[in-house]
Amino acid sequence: MGAQQSSGAGAAAQESEPVKRCYYEVLGVDRHATEDEIKKAYRKQALLLHPDRNFGDVENATAKFAEVQSANEILSDPQERAWYDAHRDSILRGNDGPAEDDFQHNVQITSAGHIVGLMGKFNRSVPMTDAPNGFYGILQDVFAQLAKEEDAACHWEGLEPVHYPGFGSVEDDYADVVKPFYVTWINFTTKKTFSWRDQYRASDAPDRRTRRLMEKENQRHRDEGIREFNDAVRSLVAFVRRRDPRYIPNSQTEADRQKILRDAATAQAARSRAANKAKLHTHVVQDWAKSQEPIDSISEPEASEESEIEQIECVVCQKIFKSENQYKAHEKSKKHIKAVQQLQREIKRDNARLNLDPPDETEPIAPAADLDALDLSSDQERSEAGSAAATRPALHGEAEVHAAT
């Protein structure tokens, strides 16, 4: 008896729930139909199924006409048509996919397939009211459930809960309710881990390599589930926003937006320059970086004398060295020796040109000390020879006087 009642209730539920049809099938076109073909098919079906042309079956014609309008709205929009083509099988399958109701803390979750199927239920026959079967009533419950799921996920993962505004009612203000809702939900990112999408139990792996491969494959399935769910929620938000009379589209043009960005950048640059200028005025110079001119001016003569003493000059090469070790190293260089030899040859040529007594060619050139000694001895010899020559005429005169007497 109970089984019969249960089966009867199930059959009644199946009869009451309308069978979902493909939008291409509703318009009677191919899935690769062009925009013009879709427009012609819509006009044809609209004329055929319009309630004014079906007096005997107004209720059925109205339902079919609303279905045709929904199909035309989706397929005539390139973006919505592309999204519908990508999720067509999920929409037609409905909620018969894998169950995902065993979420943490016993919170029943909404699947991506459920969200995709929900968009197929909104057509012109849905009233724009806050009633449970109205546009705002349905979406209030949907987004409230999604926000509850995200709050539970954040609590389970130890994350800071994200505040998701409610959808609101038909009378809500744009600035206070509608705008915050769409700004937040259009960038929806779930906090669920989608761990139920794992295909393997990593703890059963026989070795480390197999465990890593299992974990990698499980993570791939999780990421795929997260991406599908995020896309489904964002698509639902965009779908609802296009149909929400409360939403005020942004009338700002691209040129206006660029002008606002340029003005903001200019203002930011001006503020940065003013801050840098104020920072330079308030900058305090450290003691070690300050000038020490009075002390340097007092010790300047001594420093200059010390620097003059430390400088050693090579007259032959016309170079100045800062230390004695550098000068000694220079004296041993081939360049210096070659320059000294060249200077010696020039001195010899000058002596020969001036008829000076040159040193013996077979003997090496004496050092400077020996040359000074030779110059002194030669000077003494020349002075003695001059005095002897001066006495010789005097002796010759005395001899002539003696001879005359």
C-alpha positions in Angstrom: 0.0 0.0 0.0 2.7 2.4 1.0 4.8 1.3 -2.0 1.9 2.0 -4.3 1.4 5.4 -2.7 5.1 6.2 -3.0 5.2 5.1 -6.7 2.0 7.0 -7.4 3.5 10.2 -5.8 6.7 9.7 -7.8 4.8 9.3 -11.0 2.8 12.4 -10.2 6.0 14.3 -9.6 7.4 13.1 -12.9 4.3 14.2 -14.7 4.2 17.6 -13.1 7.9 18.3 -13.8 8.3 19.5 -17.5 10.7 17.6 -19.7 13.7 19.7 -20.6 14.2 20.2 -24.4 17.3 21.4 -26.2 17.0 25.0 -27.3 18.1 24.1 -30.8 15.3 21.6 -30.9 12.8 24.1 -29.6 13.6 26.5 -32.5 14.0 23.6 -35.0 17.5 24.5 -36.1 20.8 22.7 -36.3 23.5 23.2 -33.7 25.7 24.9 -36.3 23.0 27.3 -37.4 23.9 30.9 -38.2 22.4 34.0 -36.5 20.2 34.7 -39.5 18.8 31.1 -39.4 18.1 31.4 -35.7 16.2 34.7 -36.2 14.1 33.2 -39.0 13.3 30.1 -37.0 12.3 32.2 -34.0 9.9 34.3 -36.1 8.4 31.2 -37.5 7.9 29.6 -34.2 6.6 32.8 -32.5 3.9 33.2 -35.2 3.0 29.6 -34.9 2.8 29.4 -31.1 1.6 32.8 -30.2 -1.3 32.6 -27.7 -3.4 34.9 -29.9 -3.3 32.4 -32.7 -4.2 29.4 -30.5 -7.6 30.2 -29.0 -8.4 26.6 -28.2 -5.1 25.8 -26.4 -4.0 29.1 -24.8 -2.3 27.6 -21.7 -0.2 25.1 -23.7 0.6 27.7 -26.4 1.7 30.2 -23.7 4.1 27.7 -22.1 5.6 26.7 -25.5 5.8 30.4 -26.6 7.8 31.2 -23.4 10.1 28.3 -24.1 10.7 29.7 -27.6 11.5 33.1 -26.2 14.0 31.7 -23.8 15.7 29.7 -26.5 16.0 32.8 -28.7 17.4 34.9 -25.9 20.2 32.3 -25.2 21.0 31.4 -28.8 20.9 35.0 -30.2 23.6 36.1 -27.8 27.1 34.8 -28.9 28.5 34.6 -25.3 25.5 32.9 -23.8 25.2 30.5 -26.8 28.9 29.5 -26.4 28.3 28.9 -22.7 25.1 26.9 -23.4 26.9 24.8 -26.0 29.7 24.0 -23.4 27.1 23.0 -20.7 24.3 21.7 -22.9 24.5 18.1 -21.7 24.5 19.1 -18.0 21.5 21.3 -18.5 19.5 18.5 -20.2 20.6 16.0 -17.7 19.5 18.2 -14.8 20.5 17.0 -11.3 21.0 13.4 -12.2 24.8 13.7 -12.0 27.0 12.6 -9.1 25.6 13.6 -5.7 27.7 16.1 -3.7 25.6 16.4 -0.7 28.0 15.0 1.9 29.8 18.2 2.6 31.6 19.0 5.8 29.5 19.8 8.8 26.5 18.2 7.1 26.0 21.3 4.8 24.4 20.3 1.6 26.3 21.8 -1.3 25.2 23.0 -4.7 26.8 21.4 -7.7 27.9 23.1 -10.9 25.3 21.0 -12.8 22.6 22.3 -10.5 23.6 25.9 -11.2 23.7 25.3 -14.9 20.3 23.7 -14.8 18.9 26.6 -12.8 19.6 29.0 -15.6 17.4 27.0 -17.9 14.4 27.6 -15.7 14.3 31.3 -16.0 12.1 32.5 -18.9 9.5 35.2 -19.4 6.9 33.2 -17.6 8.8 33.6 -14.2 7.3 36.6 -12.4 9.7 39.4 -11.3 8.5 39.2 -7.7 9.8 38.2 -4.3 7.5 35.2 -4.2 9.1 31.7 -3.7 8.5 30.9 -7.4 9.4 34.5 -8.5 12.7 35.8 -10.0 13.9 37.4 -6.8 12.5 34.8 -4.4 14.4 31.9 -6.2 17.7 33.8 -6.5 17.5 34.9 -2.8 17.5 31.3 -1.7 20.2 30.2 -4.2 22.7 32.8 -3.3 22.0 32.5 0.4 22.7 28.7 0.1 25.9 29.4 -1.8 27.1 31.9 0.9 26.3 29.4 3.6 28.4 26.7 1.9 31.3 29.1 1.6 31.1 30.1 5.2 31.2 26.4 6.3 34.2 25.7 3.9 36.1 28.6 5.4 35.4 27.4 9.0 36.5 23.9 8.1 39.8 25.0 6.5 40.6 27.6 9.2 40.2 30.5 6.8 38.8 34.0 7.4 35.1 33.9 6.2 34.3 35.9 3.1 31.2 38.1 3.3 28.9 37.5 0.4 26.0 40.1 0.2 22.5 38.8 -0.3 20.6 39.2 -3.6 18.0 41.4 -2.1 14.4 42.1 -3.1 12.7 43.8 -5.9 12.5 47.1 -4.0 16.1 47.3 -2.9 18.3 50.3 -3.8 21.0 50.0 -6.4 23.8 51.7 -4.4 23.1 50.0 -1.1 22.3 46.4 -2.2 22.5 45.7 -5.9 25.9 47.2 -6.7 27.7 45.5 -3.7 26.1 42.2 -4.6 27.3 42.2 -8.2 30.7 43.6 -7.4 31.3 40.7 -5.0 29.7 37.8 -6.7 31.0 38.5 -10.2 34.5 37.7 -8.9 33.4 34.6 -6.9 36.1 32.1 -5.9 35.1 29.1 -3.9 36.9 28.1 -0.8 35.8 24.4 -1.1 38.6 21.9 -1.6 36.5 19.5 -3.7 38.3 16.7 -2.0 35.3 14.4 -2.8 36.6 14.5 -6.4 39.6 12.4 -5.4 39.9 9.3 -7.5 42.6 7.5 -5.4 43.4 7.0 -1.7 47.0 8.0 -1.3 47.4 6.1 1.9 47.0 2.8 0.0 50.0 3.5 -2.3 52.7 0.8 -2.2 55.6 3.3 -2.5 56.4 7.0 -2.5 56.4 7.4 -6.3 52.9 5.8 -6.6 51.6 8.0 -3.8 52.9 11.1 -5.5 51.2 10.1 -8.8 48.0 9.5 -6.9 48.1 12.9 -5.2 48.9 14.6 -8.5 45.9 13.0 -10.2 43.6 13.8 -7.3 44.7 17.4 -7.3 44.0 17.6 -11.0 40.4 16.4 -10.4 40.1 18.9 -7.6 41.3 21.8 -9.7 38.9 20.8 -12.4 36.0 20.8 -10.0 36.9 24.2 -8.6 37.2 25.7 -12.0 33.9 24.3 -13.2 32.1 25.5 -10.0 33.6 29.0 -10.2 32.7 29.3 -13.9 29.1 28.2 -13.1 28.6 30.7 -10.3 30.1 33.6 -12.3 28.0 32.7 -15.3 24.9 32.6 -13.2 25.7 36.1 -11.8 26.2 37.5 -15.3 23.1 35.7 -16.5 21.0 37.3 -13.7 22.6 40.7 -14.0 21.5 41.0 -17.7 17.9 40.4 -16.6 17.8 42.3 -13.3 15.8 45.6 -13.8 17.5 47.0 -10.7 21.0 46.9 -12.2 22.2 50.1 -13.7 24.8 49.4 -16.5 28.0 51.4 -16.4 27.5 54.2 -19.0 31.2 55.2 -18.7 33.0 55.1 -22.1 36.5 53.8 -22.6 37.8 57.3 -23.2 36.3 58.4 -19.9 37.9 55.5 -18.1 41.3 56.3 -19.7 41.0 59.9 -18.7 40.2 59.0 -15.1 43.2 56.7 -15.0 45.5 59.4 -16.5 44.2 62.0 -13.9 44.8 59.5 -11.1 48.3 58.8 -12.3 49.1 62.5 -12.6 47.8 63.2 -9.1 49.8 60.3 -7.7 53.0 61.6 -9.4 52.4 65.1 -7.9 51.9 63.6 -4.4 55.1 61.6 -4.8 57.1 64.6 -5.8 55.7 66.6 -2.9 56.6 63.8 -0.5 60.1 63.6 -1.8 60.6 67.3 -1.6 59.4 67.4 2.0 61.7 64.5 2.8 64.7 66.3 1.4 63.9 69.4 3.6 63.6 67.3 6.7 66.6 65.1 6.0 69.3 65.3 8.8 72.9 65.0 7.6 74.9 62.6 9.7 77.9 63.8 11.6 80.3 61.6 9.7 79.1 63.1 6.4 79.6 66.7 7.4 82.4 68.8 6.0 85.6 69.2 8.1 87.0 72.2 6.3 88.4 74.2 9.4 90.5 71.2 10.5 91.7 70.4 7.0 92.7 74.1 6.4 94.9 74.1 9.5 96.8 70.9 8.6 96.9 71.6 4.9 100.5 73.0 4.8 101.9 70.0 6.7 100.0 67.6 4.5 101.3 69.3 1.4 104.9 69.1 2.8 104.5 65.5 3.6 103.1 64.8 0.2 106.1 66.6 -1.4 108.5 64.6 0.7 106.9 61.3 -0.2 107.0 62.1 -4.0 110.1 60.7 -5.7 110.9 61.9 -9.2 112.8 60.1 -11.9 114.5 62.9 -13.9 115.5 60.6 -16.7 112.0 59.2 -17.4 110.1 62.3 -16.0 107.9 60.2 -13.7 106.8 60.7 -10.1 106.5 57.9 -7.6 104.7 57.9 -4.3 107.1 55.5 -2.5 110.7 54.5 -2.5 109.8 50.9 -3.3 108.0 52.0 -6.5 111.1 54.0 -7.5 113.5 51.1 -6.9 111.3 48.8 -9.0 111.3 51.4 -11.7 115.1 51.6 -11.7 115.2 47.9 -12.5 112.8 48.2 -15.4 114.1 47.8 -19.0 112.5 51.1 -20.0 114.4 53.0 -17.3 117.7 51.3 -18.1 117.2 52.0 -21.8 116.5 55.7 -21.1 119.7 56.0 -18.9 121.8 54.5 -21.7 120.3 56.9 -24.2 121.1 59.8 -21.9 124.7 58.6 -21.6 125.1 58.5 -25.3 123.8 62.0 -25.6 126.2 63.3 -23.0 129.1 61.7 -24.9 128.1 63.3 -28.1 127.8 66.7 -26.4 131.3 66.3 -24.9 132.8 65.5 -28.2 131.1 68.4 -29.9 132.4 70.8 -27.2 136.0 69.3 -27.3 135.7 68.2 -23.7 137.8 65.4 -22.5 135.6 62.4 -22.8 136.1 59.4 -20.6 138.0 56.4 -22.0 135.8 54.4 -24.4 137.2 51.2 -23.1 136.2 52.0 -19.6 132.7 52.2 -18.3 131.2 55.5 -17.5 132.0 56.3 -13.9 129.3 56.9 -11.4 128.3 60.4 -10.4 130.6 60.4 -7.3 133.6 59.3 -9.4 132.9 62.0 -12.0 132.9 64.6 -9.3 136.3 63.4 -8.1 137.7 63.4 -11.6 136.4 66.9 -12.2 138.1 68.1 -9.0 141.5 66.6 -9.9 141.4 67.9 -13.4 140.6 71.4 -12.0 143.7 71.2 -9.7 145.9 70.1 -12.6 144.8 72.9 -14.8 145.4 75.5 -12.0 148.9 74.1 -11.4 149.8 74.2 -15.1 148.6 77.8 -15.3 150.8 78.9 -12.4 153.8 77.2 -13.9 153.3 78.9 -17.2 153.1 82.3 -15.5 156.5 81.9 -13.8 158.3 80.9 -16.9 158.4 84.5 -18.5 159.6 86.0 -15.2 162.6 83.6 -15.1 163.4 84.4 -18.8 163.5 88.2 -18.0 165.9 87.7 -15.1 168.3 85.8 -17.3 168.4 88.6 -19.9 169.2 91.2 -17.2 172.1 89.1 -15.9 173.5 88.7 -19.4 173.5 92.5 -20.1 175.4 93.2 -16.9 
